[in-house]
Amino acid sequence: MNRRRVFISSILDKSKEDFSEERSRALRVVRAYPFLEPWAFEEEPASSKSLRSSYLDEVKQCDIFALIASI
């Protein structure tokens, strides 16, 4: 089965806005579907790439971009 990658995006700075619960919920929802594979920064190992490059490279490779935001 060809799984579709889902990039889960939001502010990660808890001093500005705390989306940790929403991010965890999004990960659980995506994992509930066998044809989807989540990508979330907090689950990735340390990298020698710049922060910007690591994000943008993953955005380019993902099929779905899920943005968590508040109004």
N, C-alpha and C positions, 0 to 999 in steps of 0.2 A: 504494500500500500504506500502510495506517495503522500507523505504527511506535509501539510501546509504549515509554515513557520509563522508564528504570531509574535510580533514585537510589542511588548507591553511598555508603554511610556507614561511618565508623569514626573512631577517635581520629586526629587529624592531628598531635598533639604527640609528636614522636619521643623527647622526654625521658621520656615516660610509657610509650609503647609504639609501636614502629615497624611500621606496617602498609603501608609503601610498596610492597613487593613484592606483597602480597596485593591491594592496590588496583589496581596495574598489571595483574595477572593477571585480576581481575574486569573491568576495562575491555576487555582483549583478548577475553575470553569473550563479553561482551555484544555487542561489535562483530562477532563471528563470525556472529551471527544477523541477517539482513537486516531482520527485523521488530522488532528492538530498537534503542533509541538510549540510550546511557549519559549520565548526568549526574554529574560529579565536580567537587568544588570546585576542585581544583588545575588543572583545564582551563578554568575560566571566566575571562574578563577581569576587571580591576578594576571595582568597582562603587561608586556613591555610597550604596547602601543599607547599612543596618546589617548586620553579619554574621548576626545572628539572623533578620532579615527575609529576607535573601537565601536562607538555608537553608530556612526555613519556607515561603516562596513556592514554591520548587522541589519540596519534599516534597508540597505540595498539588497540584501539576501532574503529578507522576509517577504512573505506573500500578503500578510495582513498587518496593518499598523493600528494598534489599539491605544488610544490616548485617554488617560484618566485626568479629568480637569474639573474645576468647580467654577461656578459663575459668580 
